Amino acid sequence: MVITHGRSNDLRNPLVRRVAEAVASQGIWALRFNFRYVDAKAQASRDLSREEEDLRGALRFARETLPLQKIFVAGKSMGARVCARASADAAIAGVIALGYPLHPRFRPEVLNPPEWPFLVKPALFVQGDRDPFCDLERLRSEIPKLKEPADLVVIQRAGHSFEPIGMKRDTFPEVQDAMMDWIRGHIPSPDGHSVAR
């Protein structure tokens, strides 16, 4: 799995780190990296084209390292948008969007981001129910328009980075379970069928 970070953080982001550790603990190879703007102390490209190039470079490295394995990509916030943009890459088996920013903060009436039509692989959306960047009703109406099947898991009483709202708790186990169940459902068993979720 190749894991991408959000706009205002880097590969050391706690959620990105925990995702990598969680999948690695299940025997899944994990790679996290910085988009080039982080190391250059600059800003992300407006259209995310440079970030897409960076992800494709990470995918080439993953494919060279694991030539016969399925590769999933996971992205946090802006990183999920980058994963969607790059999903046509033949190396990608599926996309996991963690806190997908479907619209600007508290502005669900704004049209979809331009990468939405490029999401052409099976996808899992994991969203906090209090995420100001993703109106769940709108997301539920948009998911059926995607070219490939997509699943949605909603983390209750959680924000954009799955921070708990109200009662203090660690929401990450719920995020981890959603990811691992979905991945297992998209890895063929020896008989060629998907492993039951």
Residue, then its C-alpha position, 0 to 999 in steps of 0.5 A: m500500500v502506498i499512503t499519501h498525506g494531506r495538504s497541511n502535513d507530511l508523512r509523519n502525520p499521526l493518521v498516515r503513520r498509524v495507517a502504515e503501521a496498521v497495514a504492515s502489522q497485517g503483513i501488507w507492505a506499506l510506503r509513505f512519502n512526502f509530496r515534493y512541496v513539503d521538502a521544498k517548503a512550498q505549496a501544493s500545486r493548484d491542480l495537484s498535477r505535481e502531487e500526482e507525478d510524485l504518487r506515480g513515482a512512488l507507484r513505480f518504486a512499489r511495482e519494482t519492489l513487488p512486481l506481482q502484488k496488488i497495490f492499493v493507494a490510501g490518501k488522507s484528505m488532499g492525498a485522497r484527491v491525488c489518489a483519485r487523480a492517479s487511479a487510472d494507473a495500471a499499478i493501482a488495484g483500489v483506492i482508500a480515501l480517508g476524509y475525502p474533501l468533497h467540497p470546501r469547508f462547510r460549502p457542500e453546494v460547490l461542484n465536485p473537485p475536478e478529479w472526481p471523474f478520474l476515480v476509475k478503480p474500486a474505492l473505499f471512503v472512510q468519513g467522519d460524520r462531522d467532517p466539514f469538508c464532506d457532506l455525507e448526504r451529498l457523498r452518498s448521492e455522488i458515489p453511485k455515479l462512479k465508474e467502479p463500485a465504491d463503499l462508504v464507512v462512516i465513523q460516528r462522532a468524528g471530524h475530518s481527521f477522525e478526531p472524536i467529537g464529544m466523548k473522548r475516544d480513539t477512533f482509529p481502530e474503527v478506521q483500521d477495521a474498515m480498511m482491512d475488511w475492504i482490502r481483504g474483500h479485494i484480494p483474490s483467494p487461491d480459487g480466484h474469488s474475493v476473500a469474504r469480508 
